[in-house]
Amino acid sequence: MGPVGTYLITGATGGIGAAVAELLQEDRHDLILTARSPDRLAGLIKHLGSPVLGQTQAISREQLTGSGSAGSRVTTGSGARAGTPNVRTLALDLTHPRRMEAALAVADLPDRLDGVVHSAGVVELGRIAELEADDWIDQLMVNLVGAAELTRLLLPALRAARGHVVFVNSGSGLRAQPGWAAYAASKHGLRALADALRAEEPSLAVTSVYPGRTASEMQRKVRAQEGEEYDPQAYIQPLTVAKIIVNALETPRDSVVTDITVRHREPPP
């Protein structure tokens, strides 16, 4: 574990986001957790045993498989005890990136951020002949434009700490399959965003992570849209991806992991 820092996580109530939050908290880092639903954020805070609510119960890793989300109104908490990581929440709606600057202006965020993990995401399957404009807009806003705008707004704090930005992408960010056009377009754009940010902001570390299918409520929705059963054991576990992300975040500053592809490994027969 490296020096203690402050990290902001989007989609923190989702499977990967919540698992990243748990691991960073275990390593004593301060956290700012964002998602769409204030109620789900409050539940996550309670399970993490954050001093925000004065709880001591820890979340089990089996519970860290909720859906990814992004949210609407601002809530914050503070009050960490000495030596205890401070965990705060910020309800933020990535579907409305134009409103994000005003939301952050009243959120009293720190002047330095050691890292941002963009793990929020939405998906709506459909062939190009079937997808309507709103299907494209919703996915592009949350998966790409929201991430770009939040990164822009947080750049001063990231620069101050020579921080690290992690984009949780997808295998769809590397190749597009039939029925995945809108989602893949948003994730291909996210890859371009990461590559451009890395070139434009040389003081920052920028990592793109491309997981295969991961056990989550999003995957449950995908399987329903595909007309198939959902078996969480058939996919990568969120905690596995989270460990890879945290390892990248805690890489010594003399190097940076730029791109990571993660695929499900079949169990032995």
C-alpha positions as CSV (number, residue, x, y, z in Angstrom):
1,M,0.0,0.0,0.0
2,G,1.3,3.5,-0.9
3,P,0.7,6.8,1.0
4,V,-2.9,7.5,2.1
5,G,-4.8,9.5,-0.5
6,T,-8.3,10.8,-1.4
7,Y,-10.2,9.0,-4.2
8,L,-13.6,9.8,-5.9
9,I,-15.5,6.9,-7.3
10,T,-18.5,7.2,-9.7
11,G,-21.1,4.4,-9.9
12,A,-20.0,3.6,-6.3
13,T,-23.2,1.6,-5.6
14,G,-22.5,-0.7,-8.5
15,G,-20.6,-4.0,-8.3
16,I,-17.1,-2.8,-9.4
17,G,-17.5,0.7,-7.8
18,A,-18.5,-0.7,-4.4
19,A,-15.8,-3.3,-4.4
20,V,-13.2,-0.6,-5.3
21,A,-14.6,1.5,-2.4
22,E,-14.2,-1.4,0.0
23,L,-10.6,-2.1,-1.0
24,L,-9.5,1.5,-0.9
25,Q,-11.1,1.9,2.5
26,E,-9.3,-1.1,3.8
27,D,-6.1,0.6,2.7
28,R,-7.1,3.6,4.8
29,H,-7.8,6.0,1.9
30,D,-10.4,8.8,2.1
31,L,-13.3,8.3,-0.3
32,I,-15.9,10.4,-2.1
33,L,-18.6,8.1,-3.3
34,T,-20.9,9.2,-6.1
35,A,-24.0,7.6,-7.6
36,R,-27.5,8.6,-8.7
37,S,-29.5,7.3,-5.7
38,P,-29.0,9.0,-2.3
39,D,-30.7,6.0,-0.7
40,R,-28.3,3.5,-2.3
41,L,-25.4,5.7,-1.3
42,A,-26.7,5.8,2.3
43,G,-26.9,2.0,2.3
44,L,-23.4,1.6,1.0
45,I,-22.1,4.0,3.7
46,K,-23.8,2.0,6.3
47,H,-22.4,-1.3,5.1
48,L,-18.9,0.2,4.8
49,G,-19.0,1.2,8.4
50,S,-18.2,4.8,7.6
51,P,-17.9,7.3,10.4
52,V,-20.3,9.5,8.3
53,L,-23.2,7.5,9.9
54,G,-21.2,6.2,12.9
55,Q,-21.6,2.6,11.8
56,T,-19.2,-0.3,12.4
57,Q,-20.8,-3.0,10.3
58,A,-18.6,-4.0,7.3
59,I,-20.0,-5.0,3.9
60,S,-19.5,-8.6,2.8
61,R,-18.0,-9.1,-0.5
62,E,-21.0,-11.1,-1.7
63,Q,-23.0,-7.9,-1.2
64,L,-20.8,-5.9,-3.6
65,T,-22.7,-6.9,-6.7
66,G,-25.3,-4.1,-7.2
67,S,-25.9,-2.2,-10.4
68,G,-23.9,0.7,-11.7
69,S,-25.6,4.1,-11.4
70,A,-25.1,7.8,-11.6
71,G,-27.2,10.4,-9.8
72,S,-29.0,13.7,-9.2
73,R,-28.8,15.8,-6.0
74,V,-25.9,16.6,-3.7
75,T,-25.4,15.1,-0.3
76,T,-22.2,15.0,1.7
77,G,-21.0,13.7,5.0
78,S,-17.9,14.1,7.1
79,G,-16.6,13.5,10.6
80,A,-14.0,10.8,10.4
81,R,-12.3,9.9,13.7
82,A,-8.6,10.2,14.0
83,G,-6.9,7.4,12.0
84,T,-10.2,6.4,10.4
85,P,-10.8,6.9,6.6
86,N,-13.3,9.7,5.9
87,V,-16.0,8.5,3.5
88,R,-18.3,11.0,2.0
89,T,-21.2,10.8,-0.5
90,L,-22.2,12.9,-3.5
91,A,-25.4,12.1,-5.4
92,L,-24.7,13.0,-9.0
93,D,-26.6,12.5,-12.2
94,L,-24.3,11.8,-15.1
95,T,-27.3,11.9,-17.5
96,H,-27.2,15.7,-17.1
97,P,-23.6,16.7,-17.4
98,R,-24.5,20.4,-17.9
99,R,-25.7,20.5,-14.3
100,M,-22.6,18.9,-12.9
101,E,-20.6,22.1,-12.4
102,A,-23.2,23.6,-10.2
103,A,-23.5,20.4,-8.2
104,L,-19.8,20.2,-7.5
105,A,-19.6,23.9,-6.6
106,V,-21.7,23.3,-3.5
107,A,-20.1,20.0,-2.6
108,D,-17.0,21.3,-0.8
109,L,-14.7,18.9,-2.6
110,P,-11.0,18.8,-1.5
111,D,-8.4,20.9,-3.4
112,R,-6.4,17.7,-4.0
113,L,-7.6,14.4,-5.4
114,D,-5.2,11.4,-5.7
115,G,-7.5,9.6,-8.0
116,V,-10.8,9.3,-9.8
117,V,-12.4,5.9,-10.8
118,H,-15.0,6.3,-13.4
119,S,-17.1,3.1,-12.9
120,A,-20.6,4.4,-13.6
121,G,-22.2,3.0,-16.8
122,V,-25.5,2.1,-18.5
123,V,-26.4,-0.2,-21.3
124,E,-29.3,-0.7,-23.7
125,L,-28.9,-3.3,-26.3
126,G,-30.5,-3.1,-29.7
127,R,-29.6,-3.3,-33.4
128,I,-29.0,0.0,-35.2
129,A,-32.3,-0.4,-37.1
130,E,-34.1,-0.6,-33.7
131,L,-32.3,1.9,-31.5
132,E,-34.0,5.4,-31.1
133,A,-32.1,8.6,-30.5
134,D,-32.8,8.6,-26.8
135,D,-31.1,5.1,-26.5
136,W,-28.0,6.6,-28.0
137,I,-28.1,9.8,-26.1
138,D,-28.6,8.2,-22.6
139,Q,-25.6,5.8,-23.1
140,L,-23.4,8.5,-24.6
141,M,-24.2,10.9,-21.8
142,V,-23.5,8.6,-18.9
143,N,-20.7,6.5,-20.4
144,L,-18.8,9.2,-22.1
145,V,-19.9,12.8,-21.8
146,G,-20.6,12.6,-18.1
147,A,-17.1,11.1,-17.5
148,A,-15.5,13.8,-19.7
149,E,-17.2,16.7,-17.9
150,L,-16.5,15.3,-14.5
151,T,-12.9,14.8,-15.4
152,R,-12.7,18.4,-16.7
153,L,-14.2,19.8,-13.5
154,L,-11.8,17.8,-11.3
155,L,-8.6,18.5,-13.2
156,P,-7.4,21.3,-10.9
157,A,-7.6,18.9,-7.9
158,L,-6.0,16.1,-9.9
159,R,-3.2,18.2,-11.1
160,A,-2.5,19.4,-7.6
161,A,-1.9,15.9,-6.5
162,R,-0.4,14.5,-9.7
163,G,-3.3,12.2,-9.5
164,H,-4.6,9.1,-11.3
165,V,-7.7,8.7,-13.5
166,V,-9.1,5.2,-14.1
167,F,-11.7,4.7,-16.8
168,V,-13.6,1.4,-16.3
169,N,-14.2,0.6,-20.0
170,S,-15.4,-2.7,-21.5
171,G,-14.5,-5.3,-24.1
172,S,-17.0,-3.3,-26.2
173,G,-14.5,-0.4,-26.1
174,L,-12.2,-2.6,-28.2
175,R,-14.6,-4.2,-30.6
176,A,-18.3,-3.8,-31.5
177,Q,-20.7,-6.7,-31.8
178,P,-24.2,-6.8,-33.4
179,G,-26.8,-5.4,-31.0
180,W,-24.2,-3.4,-29.0
181,A,-23.7,-0.4,-31.3
182,A,-24.7,2.4,-29.0
183,Y,-22.9,1.0,-25.9
184,A,-19.8,0.2,-27.9
185,A,-19.7,3.7,-29.4
186,S,-19.8,5.2,-26.0
187,K,-17.0,2.9,-24.8
188,H,-14.9,3.5,-27.9
189,G,-15.3,7.2,-27.1
190,L,-14.2,6.6,-23.5
191,R,-11.1,4.9,-24.8
192,A,-10.4,8.0,-27.0
193,L,-11.0,10.3,-24.0
194,A,-8.5,8.3,-21.9
195,D,-5.8,8.4,-24.6
196,A,-6.3,12.1,-25.2
197,L,-6.2,12.9,-21.5
198,R,-3.0,10.9,-21.1
199,A,-1.4,13.0,-23.9
200,E,-2.7,16.4,-22.8
201,E,-2.1,16.0,-19.0
202,P,1.4,14.4,-18.7
203,S,1.4,15.0,-14.9
204,L,-1.5,12.6,-14.5
205,A,-1.6,8.8,-14.6
206,V,-4.4,7.5,-16.8
207,T,-5.5,3.9,-17.0
208,S,-8.2,2.2,-19.1
209,V,-9.5,-1.1,-17.8
210,Y,-11.4,-3.4,-20.2
211,P,-13.3,-6.1,-18.3
212,G,-15.2,-8.8,-19.9
213,R,-18.7,-9.7,-18.7
214,T,-18.8,-9.1,-14.9
215,A,-21.3,-10.3,-12.4
216,S,-23.6,-7.4,-11.7
217,E,-27.2,-6.1,-12.0
218,M,-26.1,-4.6,-15.3
219,Q,-25.2,-8.0,-16.5
220,R,-28.5,-9.4,-15.2
221,K,-30.2,-6.7,-17.4
222,V,-28.1,-7.6,-20.4
223,R,-28.9,-11.3,-20.1
224,A,-32.6,-10.5,-19.8
225,Q,-32.4,-8.4,-23.0
226,E,-30.6,-11.3,-24.7
227,G,-33.3,-13.7,-23.5
228,E,-30.9,-15.8,-21.5
229,E,-30.6,-16.8,-17.8
230,Y,-28.2,-14.9,-15.5
231,D,-25.7,-17.0,-13.5
232,P,-23.3,-14.7,-11.6
233,Q,-20.8,-17.5,-11.2
234,A,-20.4,-17.6,-15.0
235,Y,-18.8,-14.2,-15.1
236,I,-15.8,-12.2,-13.7
237,Q,-16.5,-11.2,-10.1
238,P,-16.5,-7.5,-9.3
239,L,-13.9,-7.9,-6.5
240,T,-11.5,-9.4,-9.1
241,V,-11.8,-6.3,-11.3
242,A,-11.6,-4.0,-8.2
243,K,-8.3,-5.6,-7.1
244,I,-6.8,-4.9,-10.5
245,I,-8.0,-1.3,-10.4
246,V,-6.6,-0.7,-6.9
247,N,-3.3,-2.4,-7.9
248,A,-3.1,0.1,-10.8
249,L,-3.9,3.0,-8.5
250,E,-1.2,2.0,-6.0
251,T,1.5,1.4,-8.6
252,P,4.7,3.4,-7.6
253,R,4.8,6.8,-9.2
254,D,7.8,5.9,-11.4
255,S,5.5,4.1,-13.7
256,V,1.8,3.8,-14.9
257,V,-0.3,1.0,-16.1
258,T,-2.1,2.4,-19.2
259,D,-4.3,-0.4,-20.5
260,I,-5.6,-3.6,-18.8
261,T,-7.7,-6.2,-20.5
262,V,-9.5,-8.7,-18.1
263,R,-11.2,-11.8,-19.4
264,H,-13.2,-14.5,-17.7
265,R,-11.2,-17.7,-17.1
266,E,-13.1,-21.0,-17.4
267,P,-12.8,-23.3,-14.4
268,P,-11.0,-26.6,-14.9
269,P,-13.2,-29.5,-16.0
